[in-house]
Amino acid sequence: MRSVVTRSCLALAALLACGMAAAAGGDPYFESTGSWQQGYADQWGLHRIGFGATAEVPSAWQLAATRAQATPPKPVIVAIVDTGIDFTHADLARENLWSNEAETPNGVDDDRNGYIDDLIGWNFADGNNNPWDRAGHGTHVAGIIGARTGNGFGVAGIDPLVRLMPLKVLNAIGRGRSAHIAAAIHYAVANGARVVNLSLGGENLSAVEQRAIAHAAQSGVIVVVAAGNLGRDTAGFGMADLPGVLTVTATDPDDRRARFANFGRAVKIAAPGVDILSLRARDTDLIQISGAANYREGAATVGNDFYRVSGTSFAAAMVSGVTSWLLSQRPELTGVQAARMIVQSARDIGAPGVDALTGYGIVDARAALAADPNFRIEAAIADVDLSIRDGQTRVRVLGTVDADRFAGARVQAAPEAFPQDWIDLAPPLARPARNATLAEAEPRALRGARRWIVRALVTHESGKTREARFTIDLGEAPDPGEKP
């Protein structure tokens, strides 16, 4: 039998207590380690993105609670476009579910929006007002974002004040129609969602889905998209490759891109996506449904009511949770500002700077809360190719260098074997450039080595810098035993 939990930290006046309770161990799985014999915290992902506290560093919840004493937060609606939600789960508060106040359960379309008795959302897959989750995917996503926090039971969710809007578009085996996905996105925008989580997708993308996502972005809604789990480039990979969305890849407990996670120039940010513990929808076993080989039924269930699973879907939920939490703490922010703060404050991992494996880095809730809404440094290399100008062959670097207060940029190269030996490929740039030629150099400038790292290094007036790197192979053997 499911235990009944009555304690909650959802009232605005109790936000300070909620943040302190979560930090002090109000959720057993948030504090525990090794529940399935793993060597890291059960909710390692939340700890990694800023919600864990140490003696020296407060949690993001504690920082927000201090801020809330001066500026009251405001709940944010997050649309979960997925398989539905188990809205009876013991670790999911009724207050955390969106409620359509314009509708009453009377069999009449009171708000005249085309959906009868859409009290908490809509089931587009079956055409009714019961967005119940029979697969478990949507419930797991919802729990990452909004499970009860600081209630002495189960797991912690990221945003204690969130209002989750369940919009069911996928059936029990994860199949759905593009028309339903598009309709759900339009519904979310029309009913006040500030964040839309799309932990779904594939290679094919319909025009109607593209229009719906563009409409959401134009309406100031932040659309968070999972990069996909095929270990391939996101180029041409459905909605993950669309402009105007936050495409999220997954990282493991060692802060490396998960092997299954898609990558590419479309990836904006990364978040934990391996062995993520969250809510289990009643009578579901998500991995078994997926048909995974060598999976033993029930192996991923933890304590009956909880479940652990890996995927970029759950990394996307991490980013959606931090985004809604940030917007709740700073309700004056526009969607563009909040998305910028999330990306620009990410913690860099892997190769220095923006890269195709993890984008700007891992989402960082503490840094996002403290970020300047207008601060922006952009560095991107789209391609390095050979061009012919005035009859001469040139190495051409294409990309973007920009900032809200641009101080300059340099385009440089170094042999991959000697990555500190940078040479300038062109004079420093005094002005921003977007989707343009950043530098042209004679091929002989890159002599003596076959593989080179090219970087664009942008400097902000504050002194902060950001870089992007691109590796090229010239196909020439280096001079033996000679350092370039």
N, C-alpha and C positions, 0 to 999 in steps of 0.2 A: 504494500500500500504506500502511496506517496505521502510523505510528511507534509503537514500544513504549516506554512510559515506566515506569520502575521506581521513581523517587524519589517519596517521599510525605512529607507532614507530618502524618500521621494519628495517630501514637502520642501519648498524653497527655504523655509526658515531652518530646516534641519540639514542644509547642505554642508555646513561646517562639521557637524557631528558625523555625517556620512563619510566625508573625506577622511576624517580621523579614524573612524571605525574601520574603513577599508584598509588603511595603512597599518592599523594595529592588529589586523588579523580577523576581521569580521566575517570573512568568507573562507571556510576551511581549505578548499582547493587552491585558493590564491596564495596561501601560506605554505602548503605542503609540497613535498618532493618525493618522487619515486612511487607514486600510486600504481604504476604499471611497470615497475622496476627500471625506470629510466633515470639517468643521472642528472637531471635538471628539474627545475620547479615545474609543478603540474600546469601552472598558467605562466610559463616562462615568457610567452609572447607579450603579455601585458607588462611584465617587469621590464622587458627589453625596450619597450617604447615609452617608458617614463612613468609608469604607475606604481612601480616598486619604490620603497623608501629605504634609506639607510640613515645611520646616525648623522652623516654629513649632508645628505641630499634628501630633501622632502619629495614626496610623490607629487605627481601632477594634480591629483585630487586635493592634496593639502594646499598647493599653490592656488588652486582655483577657489578653495574655501576661504582663504585669506582675502582674495580679491572680491568674493561675494559679499563680504561685510560692507564694502563701499558701493559695489555695483551689483544689484540683484540679477541673477541669471534668468534665462527664459528658455523653457523647453523647446526643443526642435523636433520637427517631424521628419523621420527617415522612412522612405518607402523601400520595403524589401520585396523586390520583384523576383520571385523565386517559386518554391514549391509550397508556399504557405507557411503558417506558424502554428505550433501546438500552444494555443493561447491559454490552456489550462495548466501549463507546467508549473510545478511548485516553486521554481526559482525565477518565475517571470510574473511581475506584478501587473495587476489589471490597470493600474495607473500608467504603466509604461506602454500600453497599447493606445494607439490613436482612436479617438471616438468622433464619429460624425454627428455633431450636435444638431445638425439640420435635419436629421432623420430619426424617425421613431419606428419601432417594430409593429407596423400595422398593415403590411401588405401594399402600401402605397408609396410611390416615389415622391416623398415629401419635398425634396430639394430639386426635383425635376432635372436631375442630371443623367437620366437614362438607366439608373441602377436602383432597383427596389430594395429597400431596407439594407442598404450598404452601411451598416452600423460601425464596423471596424475596418472596412476594406472591401475587397471583392475577389471572387474566384472567377477569373477570366477563362481558366481552362475548362470549367464545367458550367459556367454561366449562372452562378448563384452567389448568394451573400455569405457563404461559409468557406473562408480561405484556410481550411484545415490542412495540416501537413501530414501526408501519408508516406513521405520519403525520408524526411529528417534533415534535408539540406537547408531549407529556409529557417528552420528552428535553430539549427547550429549557428547560422549566420546571425540571426536575431539575438542569440544569447551572447555572442561576442560583443555586440553593440550595447545591449540593454538588459542583461540579466540583473537581478536584484543585487545591489552592492551594499556591503556592510550589514547584512541581515542575519549573519551567523549560520548560513546554510549554503552549501554548494559552491558555485563559482561567482566571481565578480564580473560584472559587465563594465564597459568603458564609460558610458554616459548614464549617470543615475537619473537624469531628468528626461531622457529621450521619450518620444512618442513613436512607437513602431507601427507602421502602416503595412499590414500584410496584403500583398497583391499577388495572388496565385496565378502563375502563367504556365507552370510545368506540372505534368502529371506525376504519378507515383514512381515512374522510371526515368524521370528527368526530361521528358519530351515536351515540346511546346510549339506553338505557332507564332510566327513573326507578327501577325496581326494582333495577337493577344499581348505580346510584349509591348508593342507600340501603344496599344490602347491603355495598358497599365501605366506607362510613362506619362501619357497625357492626363490620366486620372490623377496621378501623383502631383503633377504641376498644378492642376486645377484645384486641388484640395490642400494646397499649402505646404507640400513637402519642400524642404530646403536641400535635402540630400536624397539621391536615388542610388541604391546599391544594386548593381547588375553583376552578380556572381554567376554568370551564365554566358553562353555565346558559343561561337564556333567559326569555321571559315566562311560560311555563307552569311551575308547580311543583306536584307531586303531594303528597298528604297523607303518603305513605310517606317522601318525601324530607324533608318538614318534621319528621316524628317522628324521623328519623335524625339530623338536624342538632341538634334539641333534645336528643336523648340524648347526643350528643357534648358539647354545651355543659354539660349537667348533670353530665357525668363529668369536667369540668375540662379538656377538650380545647379548644384554640383553633382555631376554624374560620375560615380566611381565604378570602374570596370575591371574585372579580373583579367589578367593577361592570358590565361590559359595554361593547360598542363601537358603540353605535347613536347616540351623542351625544344621549341623551334622559334624562329624569328616571328615577331608579331606583324611584320609587313604583310598586308593583305589578309590578316587574320580577323575578319569581322569587325565588331564594334571596338575591340581592343586597339585597332589601328585608326580610329576616328579622331579628328582634331576636336578640341574642346572638352575632352574627358580626362579623368585621372586614371590612367592605366597602371595597375598595380601588379608587380611580380612578388614572388614569395622567397623568404630566406629561412635558413635553418638555424638551430641553436648556436652554430659557430659563426653566424652573421655572413654566411655565404649564400649566393643564390641557390635555391633548391634545384637539384638536377632535373626534376620534371617541369620546372617553371619556364614559361616562355620568356623571351627577352627581345630586345630590339630598340630602335630609336623612338618608338612610340611609348615605351615604358617611362613613366614620370617618377615613380617612387616605388619603394619596396616595403614589405612588412612581414612579420613572422607568419609562416604558413605551413610549418611542419609539426605534426603531433600537437595540434591545437585542441584544447579541451573546452567544451561548451555544452549547451543543453542537448539532450536527446529527446526527440519527439516520441510520444507514446507508441510503443510496439514497432519501432523502426530499427533498422540496421543498415545504415547508408552504404557502407562498403560492400555488404553482401548484395544489395540491390544493384550496385555498379558492376557486379560480375567479376570482381578482382580475383585473380588466380591465387590459390593456396591460402585463402582467407578462411579462418575458422569462425563460424557463426558466433556472434556475441563477443568476439575478442576485443573489439574497440569500445565496448560498453564499460563505463566506470561508475560503480555505485548505483547501477540501474537507471538513474535519471540523467546521467551525463555521458558524453561520448567524445572520443578523440579521433581526429582525422586530419589529413594533410591536403593542401591544394591552394591555388591562388584565389579561389573563392573566399577563403577564410582570411587571407592576407588583405583582400579588398575590404572585407568586413572590418578589419582593424582600422583601415584608413577611414572608412565611413564613420566608425565610432569616434575616432579622434576628431574628425571634421565636425560632426554634430555636437560633440562636447565643446569644441572651440567656439562654435557659433552660439551655443547656449551661454557661455561665459562672456562672449562679446557680441551680443545680438545686433549691434550697429554695423557689423561687417557686411559687405556685399559678398555674393558668391565668389566673384573674381578675387576679392581681397583674401577671403578665407582659403581658397585653393592655393593662392600665391604663398601665403604664410605657411601652409602645410608643406609645400614643395621646397620653398627656399630655406626652411629651417631644418630640413631632413639631415640626418647624420650620415656623412659620407662613409662608405665602406668600399672595399676592393680597390681597384685602380683609382688614383686621385681624380676628383672631379666628376662631372656628369659622364656616365657611360651607358652603353647599351645593355649591360647586364642588370644593373640595379637603379638606373636613372639617377636622381639626385641623392639617393641613399635611403636609409630606413626612417620611417616616420618617427618623429620625436615630439611627444605631447608637451613636455616642459618647454622646449624651445619654441614650439608653435604658439603657445600661450603668450610668450614674451616677445614674439616677433613684431616688427614694424609692418603694418599693412601695406605700406608703399615700397618697402625695400625689395629690390629685385636686381639680381645679377644673372645674366643668361650667357652661357657659352655652349655652342654646339657646332660640331663638324658634321656636315651632311655627307660629304664625299671628298676624296682626294683623287684627282685624275690627271691625265696628260692632255694638254691643249696645244694648239698651234696658233701662234700669233706672230704676224710679220715674218712668216716663214720659219719661225723658230719654235721648237718644242719646249713647253713649260710644264712644270708641276704646279697644278692649280688646287688650292684649298677652298672649298665652298662651305659656308656655314653662317652662323650668327654670333655676333658679339654685341652685347647691349646691357644697359643698366638704367635704373631710374636716375642715378647720378653717375654718369659714365666718366671715368678718369682716364681710360686708355685701354689698349689691348695689344698683345703681341702674339704672333704666330710663329711657332718654333718647331724644330725637329731634333730628335736624338736617336742614335742607333739603339735598337732594342737591347743589344748586349751591353750598352753603356748608357742607361736611361737618365743619367745626370748631366750628360754632355750636350746641353742644348745649344743650338745655333738658330739665329733668326732667319726666317725664310723671306722676310720683307721688312721694311721700316715699320716701326710701331704705328698702330692705328689711333688717330686722335678723335675719331667720330664713330658712333655706333654703326653697325651694318647688319642687315637682316636678310637671310636667304640670298647672300651675295658672295662674290669672290673676295676672300679675305687676304689671300696672298698668292703670288706667282713667283716661281723660282726656277732657275736653270737646273736641269737634272744633275749636272755635275756637282751641285751643292750637296747632293746626297750620295756622294761616291764613297766607296770603301766598305759598305755594308749592304746586305740584302734587305733586311727588315728594319723599318724605322717607325718610331712613334712620333706622330704629329700632334701638337697641342695648340689650342687657342686659350690664352690666358687673359682674363678680363679683370680689370681693377676698378673698384668702386671708389668714390671720393672719400668714403670712410676709411679706406685702406684695405678693406676686405677684398679677397680675390676669389675667383672661381675659374676652373679650367675644364676643358673637354678634350678627350684624347681619341685618336684614330690611328690604327696600326696599318701600315702598308707593306707590301712585299714587292720589291722592284724586280725580282726574278734574276738578280745578278749575284754571283758568288763574291763574297768579300775577299779583300786581299789577305792571303794567309799570314797569320801571326802578326797582323798589324792593327794597332788601335787607330780608328779614324780620328 
